[in-house]
Amino acid sequence: MVKKKELVQYDALSIAKYLLSLDKKREYFVTGKMPKISGIAIPTIGNFRLNKLLHISQILYCAKEGKYLFTDPLMAFEHGGVVYEIYRQFHFLVKQPDDKVSHLTPSIKSFLDKIFHYFYKYRNEELEKFTHSDPA
C-alpha cells in the first residue's frame, strides 16, 4: 500500500523568517537599492534575494518531495517569481529580531540551511537566471 504524502504545512512567511534568521548581520539580505537590471530597478537587494531563495526553495523542494514547501503562490514578475506578501512586508520583516520559526521540522530547517549556504555565493544575475529556468 502506497502512503499518501502529507499536505503542505507551511506558509511563505515562516520560510522567509527562517531564511532571514540565517543572516543575522544582514550581510546578504541588505536593504540597499539594486542597480537597474535591463533598465528596471528592483526595490532592494535583500527583497530580491529573499524572493529568489523562496522561489528556489519551492522548486527544489517540489522536485525532491513531490509537493510544495509553502502554500503561497509565486506571482510572475519580469525578474522572476515573487511571493507578493513577502515582497510587500520585506522592510518590516528584515528589521524583526531573528525568528527561528520553531514549528519548522529539523528536516525543513536542514533543507533551508543548505539552500541558503549554497546560493549565498550566487550573484543576483545568477539567481535570476536560475529561477527563470523554472518551467512552472
N, C-alpha and C positions, 0 to 999 in steps of 0.2 A: 504494500500500500504506500503510495506517494504522499508525503506530508505536505500540506499547503504551507506556502511561505507566509510568515507573519505580515500583517499590514503595516504600512508606514506609521511610525510613531513620533516623528519629529517634525518641527517646523523650521523654516529657514532662519528664523530669529535665534533659535537655540544653537544651530550650527554656526551662524555668524558670530554669536557671542563667544563660542568656544574658540573659533579661529582667531578672533581678536585677543583672547586671553593668551595666545601663544606668542604675541608680540607686545610684551609688557611695556617696552620702551618706545613703542610706536615708531620703530625704525622702518617698518615695512608698510604698515597702514598709516601713512603720513597724510596730513590734511592739506598739503600744498597743492597748488594748481598744476595740472599736467600741461605739457606743451601740446600744441594742436597736432592731432593725427588726421591726415587728409583734410586739413583746413577746418576741422571742427574741434573745439576744445571740449575736453572731458572735465567735469566739475572738480574732482580731486583725485590724486593718485591713489590714496587709500580706498576710496569708494570703488574706483575702477578695479583695483586688485581684489578687494573683498568679493565683489560680484563675480570676478573671474574665478576665484577659488571656489565659490559656491557652485558655479556652473561646472567646473572641472570635477568637483566632488560628486555632483549629481551624475555626471557622465560615467565616471569610473565606478561609482557605487552601483549604478544600474547595470553596467556591464558585468561587474563581479557577482552581484547578488540577484539580479533579475527583478529588482524592484527599486522604487525611488527612495532616496535618502530622506528627502523632505517633501512636504505636500504643496508648498507654494509654487505657483507657476513661474517659469522664466519667460519674460517678455522679450521679444526680439527688438533690438536697437541696432543702430549702424555698427557699433563696436562690439556687439555680442549680446548674449542673454543677460538680463538684469532681473533680479527679484525686486520689484518696484518698492515694496515696503522697506527693504534694507537700504536701497538707494536713497529713499526719502528720509530715513531716520539715521543715516550714517553719522552725521555730525553729533547727534545725541549719543549714539552707541559708542563711538570712538572715545568719548570723554568719560564713559562709565568705568567704575573700578572693574578689575578683572573678575570675570564670572566663569567659573569652570563648568557651569551647567551640569549640576550633579546628577540629573536624570539621564544623561547620556551613558550608554553602556561602555565598559572598558574597551570593547572591540571597536565601537564607533570612534571613541577618542583616539585609539591607536591608528585607525584608518585616517582620521583628520590630521593627526600629527605627521603621518607620512606624506600626505598631500602638501601640507604647509611647508615642511622641511625640504621636500623635493622641488616644489615650484617657487620657493622663496628666491632662488637664484635666477629665475627666468626674467628677462626684460619684459616690459609691458607689451611690446610688439609681439613677442613670442607667446605671451599669454593669450593675446587676441587671436593670433594665428591658430593656436591650439583649439580654442573654443569655436572658432569659425569652421573647423573641420568636423564639428559635431553634426551628424546628418539630421538630427532632430531639429 
